[in-house]
Each structure stands twice: as structure tokens, then as C-alpha cells.
């Protein structure tokens, strides 16, 4: 079994559609500049309420990615 070293960073994704979409937005954007994304963990969910209805979802994530070989 090979050894893995992971770097962990925190992201915040937002969406007007859903919590799941907010997660996908964050992961998709991170994949543009970060290589080897492997996992995510939802830390916190928040939202914006307007006139009694949810208008915006916001999700804080930890994202782990493997580091390139030296």
C-alpha cells in the first residue's frame, strides 16, 4: 500500500439552488487550481432568508488533496 500525504484547505461554496449545489460549486472551482482533490468534509451550513424563504445556501468545507511527489 502506498503512503499518502494530504494537504487540507477550507473552502466556502454558495448557491441559490441547494446545499448540494453549493458543495459542487466549491469543489468544481477548487479543481481549476488544485490538483489531486480526493475528499471533502462539510463543516458548516448557513443560509440567507428573505421574506420567509431561503434565498441563498452557503457551505463551509474542508477539502483534502494529495501532494505531488517530490
mmCIF file of the N, C-alpha and C atoms, coordinates in Angstrom:
data_MODEL
# 
_entry.id   MODEL 
# 
loop_
_atom_site.group_PDB 
_atom_site.id 
_atom_site.type_symbol 
_atom_site.label_atom_id 
_atom_site.label_alt_id 
_atom_site.label_comp_id 
_atom_site.label_asym_id 
_atom_site.label_entity_id 
_atom_site.label_seq_id 
_atom_site.pdbx_PDB_ins_code 
_atom_site.Cartn_x 
_atom_site.Cartn_y 
_atom_site.Cartn_z 
_atom_site.occupancy 
_atom_site.B_iso_or_equiv 
_atom_site.pdbx_formal_charge 
_atom_site.auth_seq_id 
_atom_site.auth_comp_id 
_atom_site.auth_asym_id 
_atom_site.auth_atom_id 
_atom_site.pdbx_PDB_model_num 
ATOM 1   N N  . UNK A 1 1  ? 0.843   -1.177 0.000   1.00 0.00 ? 1  UNK A N  1 
ATOM 2   C CA . UNK A 1 1  ? 0.000   0.000  0.000   1.00 0.00 ? 1  UNK A CA 1 
ATOM 3   C C  . UNK A 1 1  ? 0.889   1.242  0.000   1.00 0.00 ? 1  UNK A C  1 
ATOM 4   N N  . UNK A 1 2  ? 0.592   2.181  -0.880  1.00 0.00 ? 2  UNK A N  1 
ATOM 5   C CA . UNK A 1 2  ? 1.415   3.381  -0.949  1.00 0.00 ? 2  UNK A CA 1 
ATOM 6   C C  . UNK A 1 2  ? 1.023   4.362  0.155   1.00 0.00 ? 2  UNK A C  1 
ATOM 7   N N  . UNK A 1 3  ? 1.992   5.156  0.548   1.00 0.00 ? 3  UNK A N  1 
ATOM 8   C CA . UNK A 1 3  ? 1.778   6.177  1.573   1.00 0.00 ? 3  UNK A CA 1 
ATOM 9   C C  . UNK A 1 3  ? 1.221   7.431  0.902   1.00 0.00 ? 3  UNK A C  1 
ATOM 10  N N  . UNK A 1 4  ? 0.292   8.102  1.578   1.00 0.00 ? 4  UNK A N  1 
ATOM 11  C CA . UNK A 1 4  ? -0.265  9.340  1.053   1.00 0.00 ? 4  UNK A CA 1 
ATOM 12  C C  . UNK A 1 4  ? -0.078  10.446 2.076   1.00 0.00 ? 4  UNK A C  1 
ATOM 13  N N  . UNK A 1 5  ? 0.263   11.616 1.587   1.00 0.00 ? 5  UNK A N  1 
ATOM 14  C CA . UNK A 1 5  ? 0.291   12.818 2.411   1.00 0.00 ? 5  UNK A CA 1 
ATOM 15  C C  . UNK A 1 5  ? -0.734  13.751 1.808   1.00 0.00 ? 5  UNK A C  1 
ATOM 16  N N  . UNK A 1 6  ? -1.619  14.270 2.654   1.00 0.00 ? 6  UNK A N  1 
ATOM 17  C CA . UNK A 1 6  ? -2.673  15.145 2.181   1.00 0.00 ? 6  UNK A CA 1 
ATOM 18  C C  . UNK A 1 6  ? -2.468  16.563 2.684   1.00 0.00 ? 6  UNK A C  1 
ATOM 19  N N  . UNK A 1 7  ? -2.800  17.506 1.846   1.00 0.00 ? 7  UNK A N  1 
ATOM 20  C CA . UNK A 1 7  ? -2.902  18.902 2.228   1.00 0.00 ? 7  UNK A CA 1 
ATOM 21  C C  . UNK A 1 7  ? -4.392  19.172 2.382   1.00 0.00 ? 7  UNK A C  1 
ATOM 22  N N  . UNK A 1 8  ? -4.768  19.929 3.405   1.00 0.00 ? 8  UNK A N  1 
ATOM 23  C CA . UNK A 1 8  ? -6.175  20.238 3.657   1.00 0.00 ? 8  UNK A CA 1 
ATOM 24  C C  . UNK A 1 8  ? -6.353  21.747 3.598   1.00 0.00 ? 8  UNK A C  1 
ATOM 25  N N  . UNK A 1 9  ? -7.379  22.168 2.900   1.00 0.00 ? 9  UNK A N  1 
ATOM 26  C CA . UNK A 1 9  ? -7.702  23.589 2.826   1.00 0.00 ? 9  UNK A CA 1 
ATOM 27  C C  . UNK A 1 9  ? -9.204  23.768 3.051   1.00 0.00 ? 9  UNK A C  1 
ATOM 28  N N  . UNK A 1 10 ? -9.602  24.940 3.470   1.00 0.00 ? 10 UNK A N  1 
ATOM 29  C CA . UNK A 1 10 ? -11.017 25.220 3.707   1.00 0.00 ? 10 UNK A CA 1 
ATOM 30  C C  . UNK A 1 10 ? -11.572 26.088 2.588   1.00 0.00 ? 10 UNK A C  1 
ATOM 31  N N  . UNK A 1 11 ? -12.793 25.781 2.196   1.00 0.00 ? 11 UNK A N  1 
ATOM 32  C CA . UNK A 1 11 ? -13.490 26.498 1.132   1.00 0.00 ? 11 UNK A CA 1 
ATOM 33  C C  . UNK A 1 11 ? -14.886 26.858 1.608   1.00 0.00 ? 11 UNK A C  1 
ATOM 34  N N  . UNK A 1 12 ? -15.481 27.840 0.977   1.00 0.00 ? 12 UNK A N  1 
ATOM 35  C CA . UNK A 1 12 ? -16.888 28.163 1.196   1.00 0.00 ? 12 UNK A CA 1 
ATOM 36  C C  . UNK A 1 12 ? -17.542 28.259 -0.170  1.00 0.00 ? 12 UNK A C  1 
ATOM 37  N N  . UNK A 1 13 ? -18.558 27.421 -0.387  1.00 0.00 ? 13 UNK A N  1 
ATOM 38  C CA . UNK A 1 13 ? -19.319 27.455 -1.635  1.00 0.00 ? 13 UNK A CA 1 
ATOM 39  C C  . UNK A 1 13 ? -20.685 28.041 -1.381  1.00 0.00 ? 13 UNK A C  1 
ATOM 40  N N  . UNK A 1 14 ? -21.239 28.702 -2.377  1.00 0.00 ? 14 UNK A N  1 
ATOM 41  C CA . UNK A 1 14 ? -22.581 29.270 -2.217  1.00 0.00 ? 14 UNK A CA 1 
ATOM 42  C C  . UNK A 1 14 ? -23.418 28.985 -3.453  1.00 0.00 ? 14 UNK A C  1 
ATOM 43  N N  . UNK A 1 15 ? -24.730 28.964 -3.241  1.00 0.00 ? 15 UNK A N  1 
ATOM 44  C CA . UNK A 1 15 ? -25.664 28.661 -4.322  1.00 0.00 ? 15 UNK A CA 1 
ATOM 45  C C  . UNK A 1 15 ? -27.051 29.173 -3.960  1.00 0.00 ? 15 UNK A C  1 
ATOM 46  N N  . UNK A 1 16 ? -27.807 29.535 -4.966  1.00 0.00 ? 16 UNK A N  1 
ATOM 47  C CA . UNK A 1 16 ? -29.217 29.878 -4.759  1.00 0.00 ? 16 UNK A CA 1 
ATOM 48  C C  . UNK A 1 16 ? -30.100 28.648 -4.961  1.00 0.00 ? 16 UNK A C  1 
ATOM 49  N N  . UNK A 1 17 ? -29.502 27.524 -5.358  1.00 0.00 ? 17 UNK A N  1 
ATOM 50  C CA . UNK A 1 17 ? -30.260 26.320 -5.701  1.00 0.00 ? 17 UNK A CA 1 
ATOM 51  C C  . UNK A 1 17 ? -30.417 25.365 -4.517  1.00 0.00 ? 17 UNK A C  1 
ATOM 52  N N  . UNK A 1 18 ? -29.270 24.945 -3.902  1.00 0.00 ? 18 UNK A N  1 
ATOM 53  C CA . UNK A 1 18 ? -29.325 23.939 -2.836  1.00 0.00 ? 18 UNK A CA 1 
ATOM 54  C C  . UNK A 1 18 ? -27.987 23.843 -2.114  1.00 0.00 ? 18 UNK A C  1 
ATOM 55  N N  . UNK A 1 19 ? -28.000 23.124 -1.003  1.00 0.00 ? 19 UNK A N  1 
ATOM 56  C CA . UNK A 1 19 ? -26.766 22.842 -0.270  1.00 0.00 ? 19 UNK A CA 1 
ATOM 57  C C  . UNK A 1 19 ? -25.833 22.001 -1.133  1.00 0.00 ? 19 UNK A C  1 
ATOM 58  N N  . UNK A 1 20 ? -26.393 20.986 -1.785  1.00 0.00 ? 20 UNK A N  1 
ATOM 59  C CA . UNK A 1 20 ? -25.584 20.120 -2.646  1.00 0.00 ? 20 UNK A CA 1 
ATOM 60  C C  . UNK A 1 20 ? -24.932 20.914 -3.771  1.00 0.00 ? 20 UNK A C  1 
ATOM 61  N N  . UNK A 1 21 ? -25.664 21.859 -4.329  1.00 0.00 ? 21 UNK A N  1 
ATOM 62  C CA . UNK A 1 21 ? -25.102 22.685 -5.391  1.00 0.00 ? 21 UNK A CA 1 
ATOM 63  C C  . UNK A 1 21 ? -23.988 23.582 -4.855  1.00 0.00 ? 21 UNK A C  1 
ATOM 64  N N  . UNK A 1 22 ? -24.137 24.083 -3.656  1.00 0.00 ? 22 UNK A N  1 
ATOM 65  C CA . UNK A 1 22 ? -23.088 24.909 -3.045  1.00 0.00 ? 22 UNK A CA 1 
ATOM 66  C C  . UNK A 1 22 ? -21.803 24.091 -2.871  1.00 0.00 ? 22 UNK A C  1 
ATOM 67  N N  . UNK A 1 23 ? -21.942 22.828 -2.478  1.00 0.00 ? 23 UNK A N  1 
ATOM 68  C CA . UNK A 1 23 ? -20.774 21.941 -2.359  1.00 0.00 ? 23 UNK A CA 1 
ATOM 69  C C  . UNK A 1 23 ? -20.130 21.749 -3.724  1.00 0.00 ? 23 UNK A C  1 
ATOM 70  N N  . UNK A 1 24 ? -20.942 21.453 -4.730  1.00 0.00 ? 24 UNK A N  1 
ATOM 71  C CA . UNK A 1 24 ? -20.418 21.223 -6.077  1.00 0.00 ? 24 UNK A CA 1 
ATOM 72  C C  . UNK A 1 24 ? -19.735 22.461 -6.624  1.00 0.00 ? 24 UNK A C  1 
ATOM 73  N N  . UNK A 1 25 ? -20.293 23.636 -6.368  1.00 0.00 ? 25 UNK A N  1 
ATOM 74  C CA . UNK A 1 25 ? -19.685 24.887 -6.813  1.00 0.00 ? 25 UNK A CA 1 
ATOM 75  C C  . UNK A 1 25 ? -18.282 25.034 -6.217  1.00 0.00 ? 25 UNK A C  1 
ATOM 76  N N  . UNK A 1 26 ? -18.155 24.785 -4.915  1.00 0.00 ? 26 UNK A N  1 
ATOM 77  C CA . UNK A 1 26 ? -16.858 24.917 -4.250  1.00 0.00 ? 26 UNK A CA 1 
ATOM 78  C C  . UNK A 1 26 ? -15.844 23.906 -4.790  1.00 0.00 ? 26 UNK A C  1 
ATOM 79  N N  . UNK A 1 27 ? -16.253 22.657 -4.924  1.00 0.00 ? 27 UNK A N  1 
ATOM 80  C CA . UNK A 1 27 ? -15.341 21.609 -5.399  1.00 0.00 ? 27 UNK A CA 1 
ATOM 81  C C  . UNK A 1 27 ? -14.952 21.855 -6.857  1.00 0.00 ? 27 UNK A C  1 
ATOM 82  N N  . UNK A 1 28 ? -15.911 22.227 -7.680  1.00 0.00 ? 28 UNK A N  1 
ATOM 83  C CA . UNK A 1 28 ? -15.613 22.487 -9.095  1.00 0.00 ? 28 UNK A CA 1 
ATOM 84  C C  . UNK A 1 28 ? -14.633 23.643 -9.252  1.00 0.00 ? 28 UNK A C  1 
ATOM 85  N N  . UNK A 1 29 ? -14.857 24.701 -8.502  1.00 0.00 ? 29 UNK A N  1 
ATOM 86  C CA . UNK A 1 29 ? -13.953 25.858 -8.595  1.00 0.00 ? 29 UNK A CA 1 
ATOM 87  C C  . UNK A 1 29 ? -12.563 25.501 -8.084  1.00 0.00 ? 29 UNK A C  1 
ATOM 88  N N  . UNK A 1 30 ? -12.485 24.761 -6.977  1.00 0.00 ? 30 UNK A N  1 
ATOM 89  C CA . UNK A 1 30 ? -11.189 24.364 -6.427  1.00 0.00 ? 30 UNK A CA 1 
ATOM 90  C C  . UNK A 1 30 ? -10.416 23.492 -7.416  1.00 0.00 ? 30 UNK A C  1 
ATOM 91  N N  . UNK A 1 31 ? -11.129 22.659 -8.165  1.00 0.00 ? 31 UNK A N  1 
ATOM 92  C CA . UNK A 1 31 ? -10.455 21.751 -9.102  1.00 0.00 ? 31 UNK A CA 1 
ATOM 93  C C  . UNK A 1 31 ? -9.788  22.486 -10.260 1.00 0.00 ? 31 UNK A C  1 
ATOM 94  N N  . UNK A 1 32 ? -10.117 23.758 -10.449 1.00 0.00 ? 32 UNK A N  1 
ATOM 95  C CA . UNK A 1 32 ? -9.477  24.544 -11.501 1.00 0.00 ? 32 UNK A CA 1 
ATOM 96  C C  . UNK A 1 32 ? -8.024  24.844 -11.139 1.00 0.00 ? 32 UNK A C  1 
ATOM 97  N N  . UNK A 1 33 ? -7.754  25.076 -9.847  1.00 0.00 ? 33 UNK A N  1 
ATOM 98  C CA . UNK A 1 33 ? -6.398  25.460 -9.441  1.00 0.00 ? 33 UNK A CA 1 
ATOM 99  C C  . UNK A 1 33 ? -5.705  24.452 -8.527  1.00 0.00 ? 33 UNK A C  1 
ATOM 100 N N  . UNK A 1 34 ? -6.439  23.494 -7.988  1.00 0.00 ? 34 UNK A N  1 
ATOM 101 C CA . UNK A 1 34 ? -5.838  22.471 -7.119  1.00 0.00 ? 34 UNK A CA 1 
ATOM 102 C C  . UNK A 1 34 ? -5.886  21.121 -7.821  1.00 0.00 ? 34 UNK A C  1 
ATOM 103 N N  . UNK A 1 35 ? -4.774  20.399 -7.781  1.00 0.00 ? 35 UNK A N  1 
ATOM 104 C CA . UNK A 1 35 ? -4.712  19.071 -8.384  1.00 0.00 ? 35 UNK A CA 1 
ATOM 105 C C  . UNK A 1 35 ? -4.944  18.003 -7.318  1.00 0.00 ? 35 UNK A C  1 
ATOM 106 N N  . UNK A 1 36 ? -5.349  16.839 -7.755  1.00 0.00 ? 36 UNK A N  1 
ATOM 107 C CA . UNK A 1 36 ? -5.442  15.637 -6.916  1.00 0.00 ? 36 UNK A CA 1 
ATOM 108 C C  . UNK A 1 36 ? -6.440  15.752 -5.768  1.00 0.00 ? 36 UNK A C  1 
ATOM 109 N N  . UNK A 1 37 ? -7.562  16.444 -5.991  1.00 0.00 ? 37 UNK A N  1 
ATOM 110 C CA . UNK A 1 37 ? -8.602  16.503 -4.959  1.00 0.00 ? 37 UNK A CA 1 
ATOM 111 C C  . UNK A 1 37 ? -9.097  15.095 -4.675  1.00 0.00 ? 37 UNK A C  1 
ATOM 112 N N  . UNK A 1 38 ? -9.234  14.741 -3.395  1.00 0.00 ? 38 UNK A N  1 
ATOM 113 C CA . UNK A 1 38 ? -9.608  13.376 -3.029  1.00 0.00 ? 38 UNK A CA 1 
ATOM 114 C C  . UNK A 1 38 ? -10.862 13.274 -2.168  1.00 0.00 ? 38 UNK A C  1 
ATOM 115 N N  . UNK A 1 39 ? -11.093 14.236 -1.281  1.00 0.00 ? 39 UNK A N  1 
ATOM 116 C CA . UNK A 1 39 ? -12.235 14.122 -0.367  1.00 0.00 ? 39 UNK A CA 1 
ATOM 117 C C  . UNK A 1 39 ? -12.662 15.502 0.117   1.00 0.00 ? 39 UNK A C  1 
ATOM 118 N N  . UNK A 1 40 ? -13.888 15.558 0.657   1.00 0.00 ? 40 UNK A N  1 
ATOM 119 C CA . UNK A 1 40 ? -14.354 16.778 1.300   1.00 0.00 ? 40 UNK A CA 1 
ATOM 120 C C  . UNK A 1 40 ? -15.139 16.422 2.554   1.00 0.00 ? 40 UNK A C  1 
ATOM 121 N N  . UNK A 1 41 ? -15.212 17.369 3.452   1.00 0.00 ? 41 UNK A N  1 
ATOM 122 C CA . UNK A 1 41 ? -15.967 17.226 4.693   1.00 0.00 ? 41 UNK A CA 1 
ATOM 123 C C  . UNK A 1 41 ? -16.737 18.524 4.906   1.00 0.00 ? 41 UNK A C  1 
ATOM 124 N N  . UNK A 1 42 ? -18.055 18.416 5.091   1.00 0.00 ? 42 UNK A N  1 
ATOM 125 C CA . UNK A 1 42 ? -18.873 19.607 5.351   1.00 0.00 ? 42 UNK A CA 1 
ATOM 126 C C  . UNK A 1 42 ? -18.696 19.999 6.808   1.00 0.00 ? 42 UNK A C  1 
ATOM 127 N N  . UNK A 1 43 ? -18.282 21.245 7.032   1.00 0.00 ? 43 UNK A N  1 
ATOM 128 C CA . UNK A 1 43 ? -18.065 21.749 8.378   1.00 0.00 ? 43 UNK A CA 1 
ATOM 129 C C  . UNK A 1 43 ? -19.270 22.508 8.907   1.00 0.00 ? 43 UNK A C  1 
ATOM 130 N N  . UNK A 1 44 ? -19.900 23.269 8.031   1.00 0.00 ? 44 UNK A N  1 
ATOM 131 C CA . UNK A 1 44 ? -20.963 24.160 8.474   1.00 0.00 ? 44 UNK A CA 1 
ATOM 132 C C  . UNK A 1 44 ? -21.862 24.513 7.291   1.00 0.00 ? 44 UNK A C  1 
ATOM 133 N N  . UNK A 1 45 ? -23.142 24.647 7.568   1.00 0.00 ? 45 UNK A N  1 
ATOM 134 C CA . UNK A 1 45 ? -24.071 25.131 6.555   1.00 0.00 ? 45 UNK A CA 1 
ATOM 135 C C  . UNK A 1 45 ? -24.786 26.362 7.084   1.00 0.00 ? 45 UNK A C  1 
ATOM 136 N N  . UNK A 1 46 ? -24.977 27.318 6.193   1.00 0.00 ? 46 UNK A N  1 
ATOM 137 C CA . UNK A 1 46 ? -25.667 28.561 6.532   1.00 0.00 ? 46 UNK A CA 1 
ATOM 138 C C  . UNK A 1 46 ? -26.571 28.926 5.366   1.00 0.00 ? 46 UNK A C  1 
ATOM 139 N N  . UNK A 1 47 ? -27.429 29.896 5.616   1.00 0.00 ? 47 UNK A N  1 
ATOM 140 C CA . UNK A 1 47 ? -28.263 30.375 4.531   1.00 0.00 ? 47 UNK A CA 1 
ATOM 141 C C  . UNK A 1 47 ? -28.755 31.779 4.787   1.00 0.00 ? 47 UNK A C  1 
ATOM 142 N N  . UNK A 1 48 ? -29.290 32.343 3.742   1.00 0.00 ? 48 UNK A N  1 
ATOM 143 C CA . UNK A 1 48 ? -29.853 33.689 3.791   1.00 0.00 ? 48 UNK A CA 1 
ATOM 144 C C  . UNK A 1 48 ? -31.362 33.557 3.604   1.00 0.00 ? 48 UNK A C  1 
ATOM 145 N N  . UNK A 1 49 ? -32.111 34.166 4.500   1.00 0.00 ? 49 UNK A N  1 
ATOM 146 C CA . UNK A 1 49 ? -33.570 34.119 4.441   1.00 0.00 ? 49 UNK A CA 1 
ATOM 147 C C  . UNK A 1 49 ? -34.089 35.506 4.085   1.00 0.00 ? 49 UNK A C  1 
ATOM 148 N N  . UNK A 1 50 ? -35.023 35.533 3.147   1.00 0.00 ? 50 UNK A N  1 
ATOM 149 C CA . UNK A 1 50 ? -35.641 36.788 2.736   1.00 0.00 ? 50 UNK A CA 1 
ATOM 150 C C  . UNK A 1 50 ? -37.140 36.558 2.564   1.00 0.00 ? 50 UNK A C  1 
ATOM 151 N N  . UNK A 1 51 ? -37.930 37.378 3.242   1.00 0.00 ? 51 UNK A N  1 
ATOM 152 C CA . UNK A 1 51 ? -39.401 37.275 3.169   1.00 0.00 ? 51 UNK A CA 1 
ATOM 153 C C  . UNK A 1 51 ? -39.885 35.867 3.505   1.00 0.00 ? 51 UNK A C  1 
ATOM 154 N N  . UNK A 1 52 ? -39.241 35.251 4.509   1.00 0.00 ? 52 UNK A N  1 
ATOM 155 C CA . UNK A 1 52 ? -39.669 33.946 4.987   1.00 0.00 ? 52 UNK A CA 1 
ATOM 156 C C  . UNK A 1 52 ? -39.249 32.765 4.132   1.00 0.00 ? 52 UNK A C  1 
ATOM 157 N N  . UNK A 1 53 ? -38.399 32.992 3.128   1.00 0.00 ? 53 UNK A N  1 
ATOM 158 C CA . UNK A 1 53 ? -37.964 31.899 2.260   1.00 0.00 ? 53 UNK A CA 1 
ATOM 159 C C  . UNK A 1 53 ? -36.443 31.890 2.146   1.00 0.00 ? 53 UNK A C  1 
ATOM 160 N N  . UNK A 1 54 ? -35.897 30.688 2.017   1.00 0.00 ? 54 UNK A N  1 
ATOM 161 C CA . UNK A 1 54 ? -34.453 30.545 1.832   1.00 0.00 ? 54 UNK A CA 1 
ATOM 162 C C  . UNK A 1 54 ? -34.101 31.067 0.441   1.00 0.00 ? 54 UNK A C  1 
ATOM 163 N N  . UNK A 1 55 ? -33.164 31.994 0.401   1.00 0.00 ? 55 UNK A N  1 
ATOM 164 C CA . UNK A 1 55 ? -32.753 32.598 -0.861  1.00 0.00 ? 55 UNK A CA 1 
ATOM 165 C C  . UNK A 1 55 ? -31.338 32.197 -1.286  1.00 0.00 ? 55 UNK A C  1 
ATOM 166 N N  . UNK A 1 56 ? -30.527 31.767 -0.316  1.00 0.00 ? 56 UNK A N  1 
ATOM 167 C CA . UNK A 1 56 ? -29.125 31.503 -0.608  1.00 0.00 ? 56 UNK A CA 1 
ATOM 168 C C  . UNK A 1 56 ? -28.595 30.471 0.381   1.00 0.00 ? 56 UNK A C  1 
ATOM 169 N N  . UNK A 1 57 ? -27.815 29.509 -0.104  1.00 0.00 ? 57 UNK A N  1 
ATOM 170 C CA . UNK A 1 57 ? -27.177 28.492 0.724   1.00 0.00 ? 57 UNK A CA 1 
ATOM 171 C C  . UNK A 1 57 ? -25.674 28.733 0.716   1.00 0.00 ? 57 UNK A C  1 
ATOM 172 N N  . UNK A 1 58 ? -25.042 28.522 1.863   1.00 0.00 ? 58 UNK A N  1 
ATOM 173 C CA . UNK A 1 58 ? -23.595 28.675 1.978   1.00 0.00 ? 58 UNK A CA 1 
ATOM 174 C C  . UNK A 1 58 ? -23.062 27.498 2.795   1.00 0.00 ? 58 UNK A C  1 
ATOM 175 N N  . UNK A 1 59 ? -22.028 26.833 2.281   1.00 0.00 ? 59 UNK A N  1 
ATOM 176 C CA . UNK A 1 59 ? -21.480 25.638 2.919   1.00 0.00 ? 59 UNK A CA 1 
ATOM 177 C C  . UNK A 1 59 ? -19.970 25.799 3.082   1.00 0.00 ? 59 UNK A C  1 
ATOM 178 N N  . UNK A 1 60 ? -19.483 25.597 4.315   1.00 0.00 ? 60 UNK A N  1 
ATOM 179 C CA . UNK A 1 60 ? -18.044 25.589 4.590   1.00 0.00 ? 60 UNK A CA 1 
ATOM 180 C C  . UNK A 1 60 ? -17.557 24.149 4.511   1.00 0.00 ? 60 UNK A C  1 
ATOM 181 N N  . UNK A 1 61 ? -16.443 23.954 3.803   1.00 0.00 ? 61 UNK A N  1 
ATOM 182 C CA . UNK A 1 61 ? -15.905 22.612 3.576   1.00 0.00 ? 61 UNK A CA 1 
ATOM 183 C C  . UNK A 1 61 ? -14.420 22.557 3.906   1.00 0.00 ? 61 UNK A C  1 
ATOM 184 N N  . UNK A 1 62 ? -13.970 21.384 4.307   1.00 0.00 ? 62 UNK A N  1 
ATOM 185 C CA . UNK A 1 62 ? -12.557 21.045 4.274   1.00 0.00 ? 62 UNK A CA 1 
ATOM 186 C C  . UNK A 1 62 ? -12.398 20.172 3.050   1.00 0.00 ? 62 UNK A C  1 
ATOM 187 N N  . UNK A 1 63 ? -11.361 20.440 2.255   1.00 0.00 ? 63 UNK A N  1 
ATOM 188 C CA . UNK A 1 63 ? -11.075 19.650 1.064   1.00 0.00 ? 63 UNK A CA 1 
ATOM 189 C C  . UNK A 1 63 ? -9.660  19.114 1.192   1.00 0.00 ? 63 UNK A C  1 
ATOM 190 N N  . UNK A 1 64 ? -9.497  17.817 0.950   1.00 0.00 ? 64 UNK A N  1 
ATOM 191 C CA . UNK A 1 64 ? -8.175  17.201 1.024   1.00 0.00 ? 64 UNK A CA 1 
ATOM 192 C C  . UNK A 1 64 ? -7.683  16.826 -0.368  1.00 0.00 ? 64 UNK A C  1 
ATOM 193 N N  . UNK A 1 65 ? -6.407  17.037 -0.593  1.00 0.00 ? 65 UNK A N  1 
ATOM 194 C CA . UNK A 1 65 ? -5.806  16.633 -1.848  1.00 0.00 ? 65 UNK A CA 1 
ATOM 195 C C  . UNK A 1 65 ? -4.418  16.085 -1.599  1.00 0.00 ? 65 UNK A C  1 
ATOM 196 N N  . UNK A 1 66 ? -4.025  15.117 -2.434  1.00 0.00 ? 66 UNK A N  1 
ATOM 197 C CA . UNK A 1 66 ? -2.698  14.532 -2.283  1.00 0.00 ? 66 UNK A CA 1 
ATOM 198 C C  . UNK A 1 66 ? -1.674  15.476 -2.904  1.00 0.00 ? 66 UNK A C  1 
ATOM 199 N N  . UNK A 1 67 ? -0.507  15.480 -2.283  1.00 0.00 ? 67 UNK A N  1 
ATOM 200 C CA . UNK A 1 67 ? 0.571   16.338 -2.766  1.00 0.00 ? 67 UNK A CA 1 
ATOM 201 C C  . UNK A 1 67 ? 1.353   15.612 -3.849  1.00 0.00 ? 67 UNK A C  1 
ATOM 202 N N  . UNK A 1 68 ? 1.884   16.369 -4.786  1.00 0.00 ? 68 UNK A N  1 
ATOM 203 C CA . UNK A 1 68 ? 2.714   15.784 -5.842  1.00 0.00 ? 68 UNK A CA 1 
ATOM 204 C C  . UNK A 1 68 ? 3.981   15.196 -5.235  1.00 0.00 ? 68 UNK A C  1 
ATOM 205 N N  . UNK A 1 69 ? 4.525   14.178 -5.900  1.00 0.00 ? 69 UNK A N  1 
ATOM 206 C CA . UNK A 1 69 ? 5.795   13.602 -5.461  1.00 0.00 ? 69 UNK A CA 1 
ATOM 207 C C  . UNK A 1 69 ? 6.897   14.635 -5.565  1.00 0.00 ? 69 UNK A C  1 
ATOM 208 N N  . UNK A 1 70 ? 7.870   14.532 -4.672  1.00 0.00 ? 70 UNK A N  1 
ATOM 209 C CA . UNK A 1 70 ? 8.995   15.474 -4.674  1.00 0.00 ? 70 UNK A CA 1 
ATOM 210 C C  . UNK A 1 70 ? 9.896   15.253 -5.861  1.00 0.00 ? 70 UNK A C  1 
# 
